[in-house]
Amino acid sequence: MAEDEEEIYDGFRSHFPLAFGKQSKSLTPLEAIHNATARRPSTAAATTTDRQDNNNQGLPSLSFSSKAWLTSLRNPKSTSTSRHRDDASLTNPSSSSADDDVAVGPPRPPPADEDDGGVMIGPSRPPPVASNSDDDEDEDGDGALIGPPRPPPAEMDDDDDGSVMIGPPRPPPTDSDSDDDLAEEEEEEEENRHRIPLSNEIVLKGHSKVVSALAVDHSGSRVLSGSYDYTVRMYDFQGMNSRLASFRQLEPSEGHQVRNLSWSPTSDRFLCVTGSAQAKIYDRDGLTLGEFVKGDMYIRDLKNTKGHISGLTCGEWHPKTKETILTSSEDGSLRIWDVNDFKSQKQVIKPKLARPGRVPVTTCAWDHEGKCIVGGIGDGSIQLWNLKPGWGSRPDIHVERGHSDEITGLKFSSDGRILLSRSFDGSLKVWDLRQMKKPLQVFEDLPNHYAQTNIAFSPDEQLILTGTSVERESTNGGLLCFYDRAKLELVSRVGISPTCSVVQCAWHPKLNQIFVTAGDKSQGGTHVLYDPTLSERGALVCVARAPRKKSVDDFEAKPVIHNPHALPLFREQPSRKRQREKILKDPIKSHKPELPITGPGFGGRVGSTKGSLLTQYLLKQGGLIKETWMEEDPREAILKYADVAANDPKFIAPAYAQTQPEPVFAKSDSEDEEK
């Protein structure tokens, strides 16, 4: 008998997966993770969820019914007993005992229909809905009512499809409600038309100042962020967990701000532009491949210098050719470089100026095909050069007064018809490259305080997005503004940070995620906006990956810290201030030297009349020192040694004693003397 029951249980068990009924480890669901990173609660989603919960009220729980069914299979004796009781109650309803009037444990499922053969398999069916009051009276007559009474049946309207209304009746519709509904529907349609991923947000932190440069590779797996704190941080979505920490930090040029970052077309290298005059090339892992040469600052003609002579302002990799890059500088020139040759540039471009001098080139950009270059000049002009045989520094298109202040960002559309420009004057201008005399549209009231504020397109290029800076007197924070390219009007404004300014922005086409950099003088970060239903990979990968928990068995060797200054050879000398304080406390070293005595000595000291020292005084008193040189004639003092030198020569005469015993002197010639 037991073997047959086990076979029946195994037969039923084979229809379900192995994990059914087992307690799995508690894992954080993705829904909870996305709710934690949500920017704001979605009212539509909340309404839908509440409506589903209301519809599910009164229905038996699937997990509870399945658990009860498995328990009945595991305990066949209790199951058979209850089954006999159910059969008896079905055969003779009046023969039910008094024990059945009181419910113990979970409620019984309703009786099965005749078509099912009298055996119920699987979760219990939901209770039937009462259609009229007669059914309630009949059911109340069958047995005692357990639980609260059922609600009265709803009045059926002609428009309803026989459904039962749950909850309080709906209020009658009004004109204002209908208008609000229409407005909400229009907003939903507008959002769905643009499909901007804004529901969730994460922040890639790590910088201590505003993040001024941003670059996302073409596959969307790695993100570069550069800051005014002189560092570049590298993030990898595939290897990053929910802590969102960077895997590498670089300092390209010590003491110089990072102003721009750009990936190569193959994403195997990236260009780093800092405030120094030399741009650097790094590989994908952050290792330095080379640094471009710096020019001679004493050469006046910029075309004769090998490189830039002042700080760089912008740089961008060629969109098609992986060996060519473009840089602009404060020295007033644009230069095209070959990555394989760091010692010289390929082309030098000097923009056209109204007056002779050096005006910085604040920004530069390639078009989508790499056949055109645009530069933003410090005087507010916009100049374009077409790359063609024999081209030079004379621009093909020159807009003298594009902006009233320095230009911070330029961007081409992929079709080569639209040019966007962003400036310090707080405006965003849309230009038609076929007619550059006047902009198509000017968007004002966009404060900008950073020279790296840029513009970006959406993947379908139907939206234009840019950031704003925080002003002192304004209550608005850093905003990300979206504009419709076709209608040339504002679509949406998204608040990124209440205190930090928005500088760089990018909308990645493959990830469908928006990257926004922000910060101020004390902090900086990269905000990633995404939507779990619209976005792919990127932030979705790392947010759901929990960090590894530390185990008791983990062992980590304590690092040995070698401090070279702790050795006596490198130990710093104590400060002289402490030495002076120590000397002042010493009565012998701090004793002031005594002045010399004039006149006769006293107190054990000898006077300075006959020598200031005791030795000189004693020698003078003994007659050993006689100072007679002041009283003698110098000629007489020398001639008194003439006889001694003639009788006993010591120096010159002995050398000529044998060859020339008597000295021969030259005779004076009267003619020579006269001459």
For each residue, the residues with C-beta under 8 A, 3 or more apart:
1: 4 5
2: 5 6
3: 6 7
4: 1 7 8
5: 1 2 8 9 76
6: 2 3 9 10
7: 3 4 10 11
8: 4 5 11 12 73
9: 5 6 12 13 73 74
10: 6 7 13 14
11: 7 8 14
12: 8 9 15 16 73
13: 9 10 16
14: 10 11
15: 12
16: 12 13 20 21
17: 20
18: 22
19: 22 24
20: 16 17 66
21: 16 66 67 70
22: 18 19
23:
24: 19 27
25:
26:
27: 24
28: 32 33 546
29: 32 33
30: 33 34 532 544
31: 34 35
32: 28 29 35 36
33: 28 29 30 36 37 242 543 544
34: 30 31 37 38 199 200 532 543
35: 31 32 38
36: 32 33
37: 33 34 200 201 202 543
38: 34 35 41 42 199 200 201
39: 198 199 200 201 529
40: 199
41: 38 45 46
42: 38 45 46 199
43: 46 47
44: 47 48 188
45: 41 42 48 49
46: 41 42 43 49 50
47: 43 44 50 51
48: 44 45 51 52
49: 45 46 52 53
50: 46 47 53 54
51: 47 48 54 55
52: 48 49 55 56
53: 49 50 56 57
54: 50 51 57 166 167
55: 51 52 166
56: 52 53 59
57: 53 54 166
58: 126 127
59: 56 126
60: 64 65 109 123 124 126
61: 64 65
62: 65 66 123
63: 66 67
64: 60 61 67 68 106
65: 60 61 62 68 69 109 122 123 124
66: 20 21 62 63 69 70 122 123
67: 21 63 64 70 71
68: 64 65 71 72 106
69: 65 66 72 73 121 122 123
70: 21 66 67 73 74
71: 67 68 74 75
72: 68 69 75 76 78 79 82
73: 8 9 12 69 70 76 79
74: 9 70 71
75: 71 72 78 79
76: 5 72 73 79 80
77: 80 81
78: 72 75 81 82
79: 72 73 75 76 82 83
80: 76 77 83 84
81: 77 78 84 85
82: 72 78 79 85 86
83: 79 80 86 87
84: 80 81 87 88
85: 81 82 88 89
86: 82 83 89 90 108 111
87: 83 84 90 91 118
88: 84 85 91 92 95 96
89: 85 86 92 93 95 96 100
90: 86 87 93 111 118
91: 87 88 95
92: 88 89 95
93: 89 90 96 142
94:
95: 88 89 91 92
96: 88 89 93 100 143
97: 100
98: 101
99: 102
100: 89 96 97 143
101: 98 143 144
102: 99 144
103: 107 108 146
104:
105:
106: 64 68
107: 103 146
108: 86 103
109: 60 65 120 124 125
110: 124 125 127 128
111: 86 90
112: 116 117 118 119 120
113: 116
114: 118
115:
116: 112 113 119 120
117: 112
118: 87 90 112 114
119: 112 116
120: 109 112 116 124 125
121: 69
122: 65 66 69
123: 60 62 65 66 69
124: 60 65 109 110 120
125: 109 110 120
126: 58 59 60
127: 58 110
128: 110
129: 164
130: 133 135 136 150 153
131: 135 153
132: 135 136 153
133: 130 136 137 152 153
134: 137 138
135: 130 131 132 138 139
136: 130 132 133 139 140 150
137: 133 134 140 141
138: 134 135 141 142
139: 135 136 142
140: 136 137 145
141: 137 138
142: 93 138 139
143: 96 100 101
144: 101 102
145: 140 149
146: 103 107
147:
148:
149: 145
150: 130 136
151:
152: 133
153: 130 131 132 133 164
154: 164 165
155:
156: 160 162
157: 160
158:
159:
160: 156 157 163 165
161:
162: 156
163: 160
164: 129 153 154
165: 154 160 169
166: 54 55 57
167: 54
168:
169: 165
170:
171:
172:
173: 177 178
174: 177 178
175: 178 179
176: 179 180
177: 173 174 180 181
178: 173 174 175 181 182
179: 175 176 182 183
180: 176 177 183 184
181: 177 178 184 185
182: 178 179 185 186
183: 179 180 186 187
184: 180 181 187 188
185: 181 182 188 189
186: 182 183 189 190
187: 183 184 190 191
188: 44 184 185 191 192
189: 185 186 192 193
190: 186 187 193 194 491
191: 187 188 194 195 196
192: 188 189 195
193: 189 190
194: 190 191 458 462 463 482 491 492
195: 191 192 534
196: 191 463 482 492 514
197: 200 512 513 514 529 530 531 534 535
198: 39 201 494 514 529 531
199: 34 38 39 40 42 530 531 532 533
200: 34 37 38 39 197 529 530 531 532 539
201: 37 38 39 198 527 528 529 530
202: 37 244 527 528 530 539 543
203: 244 525 526 527 528
204: 223 225 233 235 244 246 525 526 527 528
205: 244 525
206: 225 233 245 246 249 525
207: 210 211 225 227 229 231 233 519 523 524 525
208: 227 229 522 523 524
209: 227 228 229 519 520 521 522 523 524
210: 207 227 228 450 500 501 503 517 518 519 520 521 524
211: 207 214 225 226 227 503 504 517 518 519 524 525 526
212: 226 227 228 257 258 259 450 452 503 504 517
213: 224 225 226 227 232 258 259 260 261 273 452 504 517
214: 211 223 224 225 226 261 504 505 506 515 517 526
215: 223 224 261 262 263 270
216: 220 222 223 224 263 506 508 511 515
217: 220 221 222 223 263 267
218: 263 265 267 510
219: 222 267 510
220: 216 217 237 508 510 511 513 537 538
221: 217 236 237 238 537
222: 216 217 219 234 235 236 237 267 284
223: 204 214 215 216 217 234 235 237 515 526
224: 213 214 215 216 232 233 234 235 261 263 270
225: 204 206 207 211 213 214 232 233 235 261 517 526
226: 211 212 213 214 231 232 233 258 259 260 261 272
227: 207 208 209 210 211 212 213 230 231 232 233 257 258 519 524
228: 209 210 212 257 258 519 524
229: 207 208 209 524
230: 227 251 252 253 254 255 256 257 258 274
231: 207 226 227 249 250 251 258
232: 213 224 225 226 227 249 250 251 252 258 261 272 286
233: 204 206 207 224 225 226 227 246 248 249 250
234: 222 223 224 246 247 248 249 250 286
235: 204 222 223 224 225 240 244 246 247 526
236: 221 222 239 240 247
237: 220 221 222 223 240 537 538 539 541 542
238: 221 541
239: 236 247
240: 235 236 237 243 244 245 247 542 545
241: 244 245 542 545 546 547 548
242: 33 542 543 544 545 546 547
243: 240 547
244: 202 203 204 205 235 240 241 542
245: 206 240 241
246: 204 206 233 234 235 249
247: 234 235 236 239 240
248: 233 234 285 286
249: 206 231 232 233 234 246
250: 231 232 233 234 272 282 286
251: 230 231 232 254
252: 230 232 256 258 272 274 280
253: 230 256 274 275 276 278 280
254: 230 251
255: 230
256: 230 252 253 274 275 276 311
257: 212 227 228 230 274 275
258: 212 213 226 227 228 230 231 232 252 261 272 273 274
259: 212 213 226 273 274 275 312 313 314 451 452
260: 213 226 271 272 273 312 314 315 316 452
261: 213 214 215 224 225 226 232 258 270 271 272 273
262: 215 270 271 273 315 316 317 325
263: 215 216 217 218 224 267 269 270 271 317
264: 267 268 269 270 271 317 322
265: 218 317 318 319 320 321 322
266: 269 322
267: 217 218 219 222 263 264 284
268: 264 283 284 322
269: 263 264 266 281 282 283 284 289 322 339
270: 215 224 261 262 263 264 281 282 284 317
271: 260 261 262 263 264 279 280 281 315 316 317 325
272: 226 232 250 252 258 260 261 279 280 281 282
273: 213 258 259 260 261 262 279 312 313 314 315 327
274: 230 252 253 256 257 258 259 279 280 311 312
275: 253 256 257 259 311 312
276: 253 256 311 312
277: 294 295 307 308 309 310 311 312 329 331
278: 253 291 292 293 294 307 308 312
279: 271 272 273 274 291 292 312 315 325 327 337
280: 252 253 271 272 274 288 290 291 292
281: 269 270 271 272 288 289 290 291 339 342
282: 250 269 270 272 286 287 288 289
283: 268 269 286 287 289
284: 222 267 268 269 270
285: 248
286: 232 234 248 250 282 283
287: 282 283
288: 280 281 282 291
289: 269 281 282 283
290: 280 281 339 342
291: 278 279 280 281 288 342
292: 278 279 280 307 327 337 342 345
293: 278 306 307 342 343 344
294: 277 278 306 307 308 309
295: 277 299 302 305 306 307 308 309 331
296: 299 305 306 309
297: 309 310
298:
299: 295 296 302 304 305 309
300:
301: 304 305
302: 295 299 305 309 331 332 333 348 350
303: 348 350
304: 299 301
305: 295 296 299 301 302 308 309
306: 293 294 295 296 343 344 345
307: 277 278 292 293 294 295 335 344 345
308: 277 278 294 295 305 312 327 329 331 333 335
309: 277 294 295 296 297 299 302 305 329 331
310: 277 297 329 330 331 360
311: 256 274 275 276 277 329 330
312: 259 260 273 274 275 276 277 278 279 308 315 327 328 329 330
313: 259 273 328 329 330 360 361 362 363 451
314: 259 260 273 327 328 361 362 363 364 365
315: 260 262 271 273 279 312 325 326 327 328 364
316: 260 262 271 325 326 364 365 366
317: 262 263 264 265 270 271 322 324 325 326
318: 265 321 322 323 324 325 326 366 370
319: 265 366 367 368 369 370
320: 265 369 370
321: 265 318 324 370
322: 264 265 266 268 269 317 318 339
323: 318 338 339 340
324: 317 318 321 336 337 338 339 346 370
325: 262 271 279 315 316 317 318 336 337 339
326: 315 316 317 318 334 335 336 337 364 366 373
327: 273 279 292 308 312 314 315 334 335 337 364
328: 312 313 314 315 333 334 335 361 362 363 364 375
329: 277 308 309 310 311 312 313 332 333 334 335 360 361
330: 310 311 312 313 360 361
331: 277 295 302 308 309 310 358 360
332: 302 329 350 351 353 357 358 359 360 361
333: 302 308 328 329 348 349 350 351 361
334: 326 327 328 329 348 349 351 361 364 373 375
335: 307 308 326 327 328 329 345 347 348 349
336: 324 325 326 345 346 347 349
337: 279 292 324 325 326 327 341 345 346
338: 323 324 341 345 346
339: 269 281 290 322 323 324 325 342
340: 323
341: 337 338 344
342: 281 290 291 292 293 339
343: 293 306
344: 293 306 307 341
345: 292 306 307 335 336 337 338 348
346: 324 336 337 338
347: 335 336
348: 302 303 333 334 335 345 393
349: 333 334 335 336 373 375 385 393
350: 302 303 332 333 393
351: 332 333 334 359 361 375 377 381 383 393 395
352: 381 383 393 394 395 398
353: 332 356 357 359 377 379
354: 379 400
355:
356: 353
357: 332 353
358: 331 332
359: 332 351 353 377 378 379
360: 310 313 329 330 331 332 377 378
361: 313 314 328 329 330 332 333 334 351 364 375 376 377 378
362: 313 314 328 376 377 378 406 407 408 451
363: 313 314 328 375 376 407 408 409 410
364: 314 315 316 326 327 328 334 361 373 374 375 376 410
365: 314 316 373 374 410 411 412
366: 316 318 319 326 370 372 373 412
367: 319 370 371 372 373 374 412 416
368: 319 412 413 414 415 416
369: 319 320 372 416
370: 318 319 320 321 324 366 367 387
371: 367 386 387
372: 366 367 369 384 385 386 387 412 416
373: 326 334 349 364 365 366 367 384 385 387
374: 364 365 367 382 383 384 385 410 412 419
375: 328 334 349 351 361 363 364 382 383 384 385 410
376: 361 362 363 364 381 382 402 406 407 408 409 410 421 423
377: 351 353 359 360 361 362 380 381 382 383 407
378: 359 360 361 362 406
379: 353 354 359
380: 377 401 402 403 404 405 406 407 423 425
381: 351 352 376 377 398 399 400 401 402
382: 374 375 376 377 397 398 399 402 403 407 410 419 421 431 436
383: 351 352 374 375 377 395 397 398 399
384: 372 373 374 375 395 396 397 398 433
385: 349 372 373 374 375 391 393 395 396
386: 371 372 391 396
387: 370 371 372 373 391
388: 391
389:
390:
391: 385 386 387 388
392:
393: 348 349 350 351 352 385
394: 352
395: 351 352 383 384 385 398
396: 384 385 386
397: 382 383 384 433 436
398: 352 381 382 383 384 395
399: 381 382 383 402 431 436 437
400: 354 381
401: 380 381 404
402: 376 380 381 382 399 407 421 423 429
403: 380 382 406 407 421 423 424 425 427 429
404: 380 401 423 425
405: 380 423 424 425
406: 362 376 378 380 403 423 424 451
407: 362 363 376 377 380 382 402 403 410 421 422 423 424
408: 362 363 376 422 423 424 448 450 451 452 453 454
409: 363 376 420 421 422 452 453 454 455 466
410: 363 364 365 374 375 376 382 407 419 420 421 422 455
411: 365 419 420 454 455 456 457
412: 365 366 367 368 372 374 416 418 419
413: 368 416 417 418 419 420 457 461
414: 368 457 461
415: 368 418 461
416: 367 368 369 372 412 413 433
417: 413 432 433 434
418: 412 413 415 430 431 432 433 485
419: 374 382 410 411 412 413 430 431 432 433 436
420: 409 410 411 413 428 429 430 431 455 464
421: 376 382 402 403 407 409 410 428 429 431 455
422: 407 408 409 410 427 428 446 448 453 454 455 466
423: 376 380 402 403 404 405 406 407 408 426 427 429 448
424: 403 405 406 407 408 448 449 451
425: 380 403 404 405 448
426: 423 444 445 446 447 448
427: 403 422 423 442 443 444 446
428: 420 421 422 442 443 446 455 464 466 483
429: 402 403 420 421 423 439 441 442 443
430: 418 419 420 439 440 441 442 443 464 485 488
431: 382 399 418 419 420 421 436 439 440
432: 417 418 419 435 436 440
433: 384 397 416 417 418 419 436
434: 417
435: 432 438
436: 382 397 399 419 431 432 433
437: 399
438: 435
439: 429 430 431 442
440: 430 431 432 488
441: 429 430 488
442: 427 428 429 430 439
443: 427 428 429 430 446 481 483 490
444: 426 427
445: 426
446: 422 426 427 428 443 466 468 481
447: 426 468 469 470 471 474
448: 408 422 423 424 425 426 453 468 469
449: 424 469 471 501
450: 210 212 408 453 469 501 503
451: 259 313 362 406 408 424
452: 212 213 259 260 408 409 503 504
453: 408 409 422 448 450 466 467 469 502 503 504
454: 408 409 411 422 466 503 504 505
455: 409 410 411 420 421 422 428 464 465 466 505
456: 411 464 465 466 505 506 507
457: 411 413 414 461 463 464 465 485 507
458: 194 461 462 463 464 465 507
459: 507 508 509 512
460: 463
461: 413 414 415 457 458 485
462: 194 458 484 485 486
463: 194 196 457 458 460 482 483 484 485 491 507
464: 420 428 430 455 456 457 458 482 483 484 485
465: 455 456 457 458 480 481 482 483 505 507 514
466: 409 422 428 446 453 454 455 456 480 481 505
467: 453 478 479 480 481 496 501 502 503 504 505 516 518
468: 446 447 448 476 478 479 480 481 501 502
469: 447 448 449 450 453 478 501 502 503
470: 447 474 476 477 478 499 500 501 520
471: 447 449 474 476
472:
473:
474: 447 470 471
475:
476: 468 470 471 479 495
477: 470 495 496 497 498 499 500
478: 467 468 469 470 495 496 497 498 499 500 501 502 518
479: 467 468 476 493 494 495 496 502
480: 465 466 467 468 493 494 496 502 505 514 516
481: 443 446 465 466 467 468 490 492 493 494
482: 194 196 463 464 465 490 491 492 493 494
483: 428 443 463 464 465 488 489 490 491
484: 462 463 464 487 488 489 490 491
485: 418 430 457 461 462 463 464 488
486: 462
487: 484
488: 430 440 441 483 484 485
489: 483 484
490: 443 481 482 483 484 493
491: 190 194 463 482 483 484
492: 194 196 481 482
493: 479 480 481 482 490
494: 198 479 480 481 482 529
495: 476 477 478 479 498
496: 467 477 478 479 480 500 502 516 518 527
497: 477 478 500 501 502 518 527
498: 477 478 495
499: 470 477 478 520
500: 210 470 477 478 496 497 518 519 520 523 524 525
501: 210 449 450 467 468 469 470 478 497 518 519 520
502: 453 467 468 469 478 479 480 496 497 505 516 517 518
503: 210 211 212 450 452 453 454 467 469 517 518 519
504: 211 212 213 214 452 453 454 467 515 516 517
505: 214 454 455 456 465 466 467 480 502 514 515 516 517
506: 214 216 456 514 515
507: 456 457 458 459 463 465 512 513 514 515
508: 216 220 459 511 512 513 514 515 538
509: 459 512
510: 218 219 220 536 537
511: 216 220 508 530 535 536 537 538 539
512: 197 459 507 508 509 530 531 534 535 536
513: 197 220 507 508 528 529 530 535 538 539
514: 196 197 198 465 480 505 506 507 508 528 529 530
515: 214 216 223 504 505 506 507 508 526 527 528 529
516: 467 480 496 502 504 505 526 527 528 529
517: 210 211 212 213 214 225 502 503 504 505 524 525 526 527
518: 210 211 467 478 496 497 500 501 502 503 524 525 526 527
519: 207 209 210 211 227 228 500 501 503 523 524 525
520: 209 210 470 499 500 501 523 524
521: 209 210
522: 208 209
523: 207 208 209 500 519 520
524: 207 208 209 210 211 227 228 229 500 517 518 519 520
525: 203 204 205 206 207 211 500 517 518 519
526: 203 204 211 214 223 225 235 515 516 517 518
527: 201 202 203 204 496 497 515 516 517 518
528: 201 202 203 204 513 514 515 516 538 539
529: 39 197 198 200 201 494 513 514 515 516
530: 197 199 200 201 202 511 512 513 514 534 535 538 539 540
531: 197 198 199 200 512 534 535
532: 30 34 199 200 535 540
533: 199
534: 195 197 512 530 531
535: 197 511 512 513 530 531 532 538 539 540
536: 510 511 512 540
537: 220 221 237 510 511 540 541
538: 220 237 508 511 513 528 530 535 541 542
539: 200 202 237 511 513 528 530 535 542 543
540: 530 532 535 536 537 543 544
541: 237 238 537 538 544 545
542: 237 240 241 242 244 538 539 545
543: 33 34 37 202 242 539 540
544: 30 33 242 540 541
545: 240 241 242 541 542
546: 28 241 242
547: 241 242 243
548: 241
549:
550: 554
551: 554
552:
553:
554: 550 551
555:
556:
557:
558:
559:
560:
561:
562:
563: 566
564: 567 570
565: 570 571 572
566: 563 570 571
567: 564 570 571
568: 571
569:
570: 564 565 566 567
571: 565 566 567 568
572: 565
573:
574: 578 579
575: 578 579
576: 579 580
577: 580 581
578: 574 575 581 582
579: 574 575 576 582 583
580: 576 577 583 584
581: 577 578 584 585
582: 578 579 585 586
583: 579 580 586 589 590
584: 580 581 590
585: 581 582 590
586: 582 583 589 590
587: 590 591
588: 591
589: 583 586
590: 583 584 585 586 587
591: 587 588
592:
593:
594:
595:
596: 608 612
597: 601 602 605 606 607 608
598: 607 608
599: 607 608 609
600: 607 609
601: 597 604 605 606 607
602: 597 605 607
603:
604: 601
605: 597 601 602
606: 597 601 611 612 613 614 617
607: 597 598 599 600 601 602 610
608: 596 597 598 599 611 612
609: 599 600
610: 607 616 617 620 621
611: 606 608 615 616 617 619 620
612: 596 606 608 616
613: 606 616 617
614: 606 617 618
615: 611 618 619
616: 610 611 612 613 619 620 625
617: 606 610 611 613 614 620 621
618: 614 615 621 622
619: 611 615 616 622 624 625
620: 610 611 616 617 623 624 625
621: 610 617 618
622: 618 619
623: 620 626
624: 619 620
625: 616 619 620
626: 623
627: 630
628: 631 632
629: 632 637
630: 627
631: 628
632: 628 629 636 637
633: 636 637
634: 637 638
635: 638 639
636: 632 633 639 640
637: 629 632 633 634 640
638: 634 635 641 642
639: 635 636 642
640: 636 637 643
641: 638 644 645
642: 638 639 645 646
643: 640 646 647
644: 641 647 648
645: 641 642 648 649 650
646: 642 643 649
647: 643 644
648: 644 645
649: 645 646 652 653 654
650: 645 654
651: 654
652: 649 655 656
653: 649 656 657 663
654: 649 650 651 657
655: 652
656: 652 653 659 660 661 663
657: 653 654 661
658: 661
659: 656
660: 656 663 664
661: 656 657 658
662:
663: 653 656 660
664: 660
665:
666:
667:
668: 672 673
669: 672 673
670: 673 674
671: 674 675
672: 668 669 675
673: 668 669 670
674: 670 671
675: 671 672
